[in-house]
Amino acid sequence: VIGLNLFISCAFGIGLTVVQDKKKGKFKKIATTPLPKWKFMLTASFQRMVYLYLQAITILIAGYLIFSIKPAGSLFDYFFVLTISILTFMIFGFAIASISNTVEKAVAISNILFVLSMLLSGAYFPNAGLPSYIKTIADLTPVTLCVDASRGIYTYGKSLLDFWLQILALLAWFSAGLWFSVKTF
């Protein structure tokens, strides 16, 4: 639930906010400064990251207090996966903003990604019953990678090393998204 929730927060939160800031001319002012695009994106991401951590921690505390859900694995490993996932999801938000010139377009793209992520990630519905070709695609999406790794560590007590392929895939999504966002921003 946390993985999908963070993804949607980034897609809608960052995507829509950045498009609105573009409309207000905020980035034209920033463009006249010597600040590189990547530094602006990194600074904005750090601020949002604090909010996303607070959101995740709130959900974990609620799960513990209300449902007595305790971590079976290392919290360090869990938050390591969460950090890489958050960075990747934020880049998706910037990518949405980069290709959207209106809030309506950003909302439409975010909604499409939300529905696909909800259906394919395994966060709410098991994705094991999907046709094999769709399951293969679903297993490579960032939300599925996050959900599988974080669930495996937090719920089943597995190690970070058990999910090195998912971590590499998330880093690949991050790198590709960062390149795309910087080129099209």
C-alpha positions, 0 to 999 in steps of 0.5 A: 500500500505504501509503494502505490501510495507514494507513487501516486503522491509523486505522480499527482503531487509533483506532476501537477505542482510543476505544471502549475508552476510552469504556467505561473512562469516560475521556471522562466525566472529560474531559467535566467539564473545560473542554477542547472536544471538538475540542481533545481530538480534535486532540491525540489525532490529533497523537500518532497522526499521529507513529506513522502517519508512522513507519509510512509512512517505514518502508515507504518505507525498506523499499521502497528498501532491499529493492526499490530503489524510489526516488521519482520525484516530490517528497517534499514533494508526497508528504508533503503528500498523505500528511498530508491523507490521514492527517488524513482517515483519523484522522477516519474512526477517530473517526467509527467510535468515535462511532457504536460503543458496543461494541468488537465494533461498531467491529470490524465497521464497521472490517472492512466499511470495510477490505474495501471499501477493499481492493477499491475503492481500487486499492491491491492490485487495479486498479480500472479493470475495475470497472463504471462506476457502481462505479468512479465511487463508488470514485474518490470514496472517501478511500483511492482519492483517497490512493492515486491522488495518492500513487502519481502523485507518488511513482511517476510523478513527477507534481506536486501540482497534477496532483491538486488535485481529489483533495486538495479531495475529501480535504479535503471528506471530512475536513471532513464527517468532523470535523463528524460526529465532533464532533456524535456523539462 
